């Protein structure tokens, strides 16, 4: 069973627990006791929505994908974000995309993924200037 995330905030006094799980852990930890932290910034849901606005632009402006879910798989394929495997006994390959779920990727990793996604969309489907695509995503998301 997975434990709840332990969200903390950096202050001048140090790390302060902000989630119930973090407060409970902090309360059970004795002074000067060493604890292990695996740190990553939680995902920004608004940034995740921007990715789907980008995918929506691809769907609306091409005839390649039926919906944003299909466009996401196509995007991951052209970015190499997953693995290709040969179907046994054939000459066909099948793509298995990696996950961008909130628990699979922190914000720092998602920032890099999003920037690569913008470049891939411009290269493969919407050959426009970077600023133009970013403005279109912002307008599409609004």
DRENVEX-14594 format. One line per field, with one value per residue: residue in one letter; residue number from 1; x, y, z of N, C-alpha, C in turn; chain. Coordinates in steps of 0.1 Angstrom, whole numbers, plus 5000, padded with zeros to 4 digits. Each point is the difference from the previous one (the first is absolute). Layout:
// residues N
type	(a ...)
seq	(NUM ...)
n.X	(X ...)
n.Y	(Y ...)
n.Z	(Z ...)
ca.X	(X ...)
ca.Y	(Y ...)
ca.Z	(Z ...)
c.X	(X ...)
c.Y	(Y ...)
c.Z	(Z ...)
mol	(A ...)
***
This chain:
// residues 142
type	(x x x x x x x x x x x x x x x x x x x x x x x x x x x x x x x x x x x x x x x x x x x x x x x x x x x x x x x x x x x x x x x x x x x x x x x x x x x x x x x x x x x x x x x x x x x x x x x x x x x x x x x x x x x x x x x x x x x x x x x x x x x x x x x x x x x x x x x x x x x x x x)
seq	(1 2 3 4 5 6 7 8 9 10 11 12 13 14 15 16 17 18 19 20 21 22 23 24 25 26 27 28 29 30 31 32 33 34 35 36 37 38 39 40 41 42 43 44 45 46 47 48 49 50 51 52 53 54 55 56 57 58 59 60 61 62 63 64 65 66 67 68 69 70 71 72 73 74 75 76 77 78 79 80 81 82 83 84 85 86 87 88 89 90 91 92 93 94 95 96 97 98 99 100 101 102 103 104 105 106 107 108 109 110 111 112 113 114 115 116 117 118 119 120 121 122 123 124 125 126 127 128 129 130 131 132 133 134 135 136 137 138 139 140 141 142)
n.X	(5008 4996 5010 4993 5000 5012 4990 5011 5002 5008 5004 5001 4990 4999 5000 4988 4994 4994 5003 4988 5004 5004 4989 4994 5007 4998 4987 5002 5006 5009 5002 5007 4988 5007 4995 4995 5004 4990 5008 4988 4999 4989 4993 5001 4988 5002 5012 4994 4991 5011 5005 4989 5003 5012 4997 4991 5011 5008 4991 4999 5013 4998 5002 5010 4994 4993 5009 5000 4992 4995 4998 4996 4994 4994 4997 4996 4994 4996 4997 4996 4989 5007 4995 5007 4991 5008 4989 5000 5009 5002 4998 4990 5001 4999 4994 5008 4990 5010 4999 4990 4995 4992 4997 5000 4996 5011 4999 5012 4996 4988 5008 5010 4991 4994 5012 5002 4989 5003 5012 4995 4991 5009 5008 4990 4993 5005 5005 4999 5001 5010 5002 4998 5007 5009 4999 5000 5010 5006 4998 5005 5009 4999)
n.Y	(4988 5010 5007 5008 5009 5002 5009 5007 5011 5006 5002 5012 4994 4997 4986 5005 4990 4997 4987 4994 4994 5012 5006 4989 4999 5013 4998 4990 5010 4994 5010 5005 4994 4992 5007 4991 5010 4997 5010 5005 5010 5001 4993 5009 4998 5012 4996 4991 5009 5007 4989 4999 5013 4997 4989 5008 5009 4990 4996 5013 5000 4988 4991 5001 5007 4990 4999 5007 4990 4999 5013 4997 4989 5007 5009 4991 4995 5012 5002 4988 5004 4989 4988 4997 4991 4991 4999 4990 4995 5014 5009 5000 5013 4999 5012 5000 5010 5008 5000 5009 4990 5006 4988 5001 5012 5005 5012 4997 4988 5004 5009 4991 4991 5010 5004 4987 5000 5013 4996 4989 5007 5009 4990 4993 5009 5009 5001 5005 5013 4999 5013 4998 4989 5006 5011 4991 4994 5012 5004 4988 5002 5013)
n.Z	(5000 4992 5005 5007 4990 5003 4999 4997 5007 4991 5013 5005 5007 4988 4998 4996 5007 4988 4998 5002 4989 4995 5005 4996 4989 4999 5003 4992 4994 5007 5009 4990 4998 4993 4990 4991 4991 4992 4995 4997 4991 5007 4992 4990 5005 5001 5003 5007 5004 5002 5005 5007 5003 5001 5007 5006 5000 5003 5008 5004 4999 5003 4991 5008 5009 5006 5009 5012 5004 4988 5000 5012 4996 4990 5009 5009 4989 4995 5013 4998 5004 5000 4997 4989 4998 4994 4992 5009 4991 5001 4990 5008 5003 5013 5002 5010 5002 5004 5013 4998 5006 5008 5003 4986 5001 5006 5006 5006 5001 5005 5006 5002 5004 5006 5003 5002 5007 5005 5002 5005 5006 5002 5004 5007 5007 5008 4988 5012 5002 5009 4998 4987 5001 5008 4991 4990 5007 5003 4988 4996 5009 4996)
ca.X	(4992 5008 4997 4996 5012 5004 5003 5006 5003 5013 4999 5012 5002 5002 4988 4988 4991 4987 4990 4998 5010 5013 4999 5000 5014 5008 4996 5006 5015 5006 5011 5013 4999 5003 4989 5003 4990 5001 4994 4997 4989 4987 4996 4991 4989 4999 5010 4995 4989 5006 5004 4988 4996 5009 4995 4988 5003 5004 4988 4991 5007 5004 4990 5008 4996 4986 4998 5012 5007 5007 5011 5011 5008 5009 5011 5010 5007 5010 5009 5008 4996 4994 5009 4994 5003 4996 4990 5006 4995 4996 5010 4994 5004 4990 5006 4995 5004 5002 4989 5003 4991 5006 5009 5011 5009 4999 4999 5012 5001 4990 5004 5008 4991 4992 5008 5003 4987 4998 5009 4995 4987 5005 5008 4993 4986 4996 5013 4999 5010 4998 4992 4987 4994 4997 4988 4988 4997 4994 4987 4992 4998 4992)
ca.Y	(5012 5012 5010 5013 5009 5008 5013 5009 5013 5006 5013 5004 4992 4986 4994 5000 4991 5007 4990 4992 4989 5006 5004 4988 4995 5010 4998 4987 5001 5006 5010 4995 4988 5001 4995 5000 5007 5000 5013 5005 5009 4994 5005 5011 4996 5010 4997 4987 5005 5007 4989 4995 5010 4998 4988 5004 5007 4990 4993 5009 5005 4989 4989 4988 4994 5001 5008 5004 4987 4995 5009 4998 4988 5004 5009 4992 4992 5008 5004 4988 5000 4986 4990 4993 4986 4992 4990 4987 4993 5009 5011 5012 5005 5006 5010 5000 5013 5002 5008 5014 5001 5009 4992 4994 5011 5012 5012 5003 4991 5004 5012 4996 4993 5010 5007 4991 4998 5011 4999 4989 5004 5009 4993 4989 5003 5014 5007 5015 5005 4996 5009 4998 4988 5002 5009 4993 4991 5008 5004 4988 4996 5009)
ca.Z	(5000 4999 5011 4995 4999 5011 4994 5009 4995 5005 5006 5006 5011 4995 4994 5008 4994 4996 4998 5012 5001 5004 5014 5008 5000 5008 5014 5005 4999 5011 4997 4996 4993 4986 4991 4986 4992 4986 4997 4987 5000 4994 4987 4999 4992 4989 4990 4994 4991 4988 4990 4993 4990 4989 4993 4994 4988 4990 4996 4992 4989 4991 4999 5004 5013 5003 5013 5006 5005 4988 4997 5010 4997 4988 5004 5007 4990 4992 5009 5005 5015 5001 4993 4989 5001 4989 5003 4997 4988 4990 4998 5005 5013 5008 5009 5014 5005 5014 5007 5005 5011 5011 5010 4993 4995 5008 4992 4992 4989 4992 4993 4988 4991 4993 4991 4989 4993 4991 4988 4992 4993 4990 4990 4993 4996 4999 4998 5003 5009 5014 5007 4995 5006 5014 5001 4996 5011 5010 4995 5000 5014 5007)
c.X	(5009 4996 4997 5013 5002 5005 5006 5002 5013 4998 5014 5004 5003 4988 4989 4990 4987 4989 4998 5010 5013 4999 5000 5014 5009 4998 5006 5015 5006 5011 5013 5000 5001 4988 5005 4989 5003 4993 4997 4988 4988 4996 4990 4988 4998 5009 4996 4989 5006 5005 4987 4994 5009 4995 4987 5002 5004 4988 4991 5007 5006 4989 5006 4994 4985 4998 5014 5008 5008 5012 5011 5008 5009 5011 5011 5008 5011 5011 5009 4997 4993 5009 4992 5004 4994 4989 5005 4994 4996 5012 4994 5005 4988 5006 4993 5005 5003 4989 5005 4990 5006 5009 5012 5011 4997 5000 5013 5001 4989 5003 5008 4991 4992 5008 5004 4987 4997 5009 4996 4988 5004 5006 4991 4986 4997 5013 4998 5011 4997 4990 4985 4993 4997 4988 4988 4996 4993 4985 4990 4996 4990 4985)
c.Y	(5012 5010 5013 5009 5009 5014 5009 5013 5005 5014 5004 4991 4985 4995 4998 4991 5007 4990 4992 4989 5005 5004 4988 4995 5009 4998 4987 5000 5007 5010 4993 4986 5002 4993 5001 5007 4997 5012 5001 5009 4994 5007 5012 4996 5010 4997 4987 5004 5006 4989 4995 5011 4999 4989 5003 5008 4990 4993 5009 5004 4989 4989 4987 4993 5003 5009 5002 4988 4994 5009 4999 4988 5003 5009 4993 4991 5008 5005 4989 4998 4987 4991 4993 4985 4993 4990 4987 4994 5009 5009 5013 5003 5006 5009 4999 5013 5000 5009 5014 5003 5009 4992 4994 5011 5013 5012 5003 4991 5004 5013 4996 4993 5010 5008 4991 4998 5011 4999 4989 5004 5010 4992 4991 5005 5014 5009 5015 5004 4996 5010 4999 4988 5002 5009 4992 4990 5008 5004 4988 4995 5009 4998)
c.Z	(5000 5011 4993 4999 5012 4994 5011 4993 5006 5005 5006 5012 4996 4993 5009 4994 4997 4997 5013 5002 5005 5014 5009 5001 5008 5015 5006 5000 5012 4996 4997 4994 4985 4993 4986 4993 4985 4995 4985 5001 4995 4987 5002 4991 4988 4989 4993 4990 4987 4990 4993 4991 4988 4991 4993 4987 4989 4995 4990 4987 4991 4999 5005 5012 5003 5012 5006 5006 4989 4997 5011 4997 4988 5004 5008 4991 4993 5010 5005 5015 5002 4993 4989 5001 4988 5005 4996 4988 4989 4997 5005 5014 5007 5010 5014 5006 5015 5006 5003 5012 5011 5009 4993 4996 5008 4990 4992 4988 4989 4992 4988 4990 4992 4990 4988 4992 4990 4988 4991 4992 4989 4988 4991 4995 4998 4998 5001 5009 5014 5007 4995 5006 5014 5002 4997 5011 5012 4996 5000 5014 5007 4998)
mol	(A A A A A A A A A A A A A A A A A A A A A A A A A A A A A A A A A A A A A A A A A A A A A A A A A A A A A A A A A A A A A A A A A A A A A A A A A A A A A A A A A A A A A A A A A A A A A A A A A A A A A A A A A A A A A A A A A A A A A A A A A A A A A A A A A A A A A A A A A A A A A A)
***
